[in-house]
Amino acid sequence: MKRLRRYPFADIIFGTVAFLASFLVLSLVFSTILVLYNESSLAIHKFGIINFILTNDWDPVREIFGAAAPLYGTIITTVLSLIFALPVAIGIAIFLSEVSPYLLKSPIGIAIEMLAAIPSIIYGMWGLFTLAPLMADYIEPAIQKTLGHIPIIGKLFEGEPQGVDLFTASVVLSIMIIPFIASIARDSLNLTPNIMKESAYALGATKWEVVKDIMIPYAKLGIYGGVVLALGRALGETMAVAFVLGNNHQITTSLFDSAATITVTLANEFTEADTDIYLSSLFYLAFLLFILSFVILAIAKFFLLKAEKNYSR
Amino acid sequence: MIYNEAYVKRRKIQSYIALLLSTVAAFIGLFWLGFILFDVLRHGISGLNIELFTEDPAPPGVPGGGLRNAFIGQLEIVFYATIMGIPLGILAGTFIAEYARGSKFAKTVSTLSDIMVSVPSIVVGTFIYAILVKPIGHINWGGLLAVAFLSAIIAIIFGGILNIIVNKFFSIKTASAGKFIGLVIALISTIVGVLAFIILTNKLVDKIQGFNGWAGAASLAFIMIPVVLRTTEDMLSLVPWSLREAAFALGATYFKVIKDIVYKAAATGILTGIILSISRVAGETAPLLFTSFNNAYFTTNMNEPISSLTVTIFVYAMGPYDDWHSKAWAASFIITFFILIVTIVARAIIHLRYKG
């Protein structure tokens, strides 16, 4: 009798309900994969996997679909935005952990994190109405004048600057992912044991040498995790890119051309898809994006967990 | 040891330059924030007027009108998303932090929801589209789910109030009488919940007619769940185990310990998680594009396509009219500052409660 009373009625009910809730969360992930696969199976059977990824056609009229152009746009914007964001974000992290006066640390840190709280549609509007004209009128012509004449690199900056192009989209994306990298890198840098820094100073190292040779190697894993996490974010960003990229299914060598990403294609065409195979191809794109981002985020998680383990040792 | 003055000087200058560059980087970050906020403020203020909140949109091209439909629609969608997402997230977080603490299942769910937090929101939109919008004419599962949660919350609130009233006005002498009354209260509130479910289902849920507001709310709930789950789990893990042991020692059941001790100790943290998750989904656009879609007319009916502030901003900003642009800016202004203020408040709460 005593043993039975250990699990009274309310406890059993609450435990069961809570278990069902957590099981539902688990099943949401798997049902997403299943449903997206199921919806895209028509396109998967028709176009195959390799063929779909490498085909450049996107023709709703002839019902031929290939993901090469959106995939290309996605990868280019993501990589470029990382290149733009990384130095700034690491700089911010170093500033916050080493350079900044104590009183400014938390206000500046919060301000940087506010960048992550601004909704992506605001980035999009701002990019379209403010940044794109600035880009078209001043920055892109300036780049063309200086870098455009170098033989091979010049190819990247050909064409009439429109402002609505890969370059602007990457800049907007880079602003969006700066806070993610910066805050994770700052937290990792802050975890460097003081004794290591002090011993380096005692050997006569300058502040920068301490940062470069002690703190960054120590925080390496955490920074990797932050970067990969930001990569995942940039990959899946929709609204900010939808405004400033145009929706142009082509592969261009110039960064000053409009293009398409997977997310932009989905956002612009999903409600217009009128045939089954069109809709199925769009689901196929979503499925690819889901798998891609899931894998990348899992890698980020792996890095961060590993970093956590290293610190706790 | 070699001591070379020029070498030392070079290293010092190198250090200054590098640290100066990092300071510049910080100012670049602040510059972007200031630039964006200033721009939203500058364009948004001029578009603000009372008609924005009280009038429905004018036909395309005709100046005037407001965005009443979008404001109401946004509130409605976020409200139902909150009702679906928050209880699920809290319950799941409780299970993996309390009942399944440290087990493989808990670790799996926790890691998966960490990943889910960053899954592209547009993919969530396509998923919800596939299960709630595409099967036209089927039962409205999203609506049923929302109504179920709504009636559960009504039942809980009703039961709580009943409990307070009974405890206040009737002095209960014996333990068995207390148990009996507790059982009666639970029964009554269950009946109230079932009744509420039946009535609300008839009132609120129809068959799906393509795009509908419930699907929008469900997709936002999908995004909220992992956020709430993770904060709940973290906050519950912060509650010291000895506190629970003290309650166990007094003979409390685990449910009572969770309800009266753990939740009370972690209340501010969980509340902050809720606030943050609401501010997170308040700015989401992508999943709403093909779930709740858009509606140029005023409606509160969640079974129809329903207009939301963010989708309206998207449509208006992409549109050709200057008047639309200024309305989009005004709406952006409201949404941005709402989210920033909410985020700052939530952070202040966390700061005061857990670090101060």
Interface residues (C-beta under 8 A of the other chain):
Chain A: R6 Y7 P8 A10 D11 F14 G15 V17 A18 F19 A21 S22 L24 V25 L26 L28 V29 S31 T32 V35 L36 N38 E39 P87 V88 A89 I90 G91 I92 I94 F95 L96 E98 V99 S100 I108 I110 A111 I112 M114 L115 A117 I118 P119 S120 I121 I122 Y123 G124 M125 W126 L128 F129 T130 I175 I178 P179 A182 T206 K207 W208 E209 V211 K212 L229 G232 R233 L235 G236 E237 T238 M239 A242 F243 T263 L266 A267 F270 T271 L282 F283 A286 L289 F290 S293 F294 L297 A298 K301
Chain B: R11 K12 Q14 S15 Y16 A18 L19 L21 S22 T23 V24 A25 A26 I28 G29 L30 W32 L33 F35 I36 D39 V40 H43 P87 L88 G89 L91 A92 G93 T94 F95 I96 E98 Y99 A100 F105 T108 V109 T111 L112 S113 D114 I115 M116 S118 V119 P120 S121 I122 V123 V124 G125 T126 F127 Y129 A130 I131 K134 F222 I225 P226 L229 T253 Y254 F255 K256 I258 S279 A282 G283 E284 T285 A286 L289 F290 F293 T310 I313 F314 A317 M318 H325 A328 W329 S332 I335 T336 I339 L340 T343 I344 R347
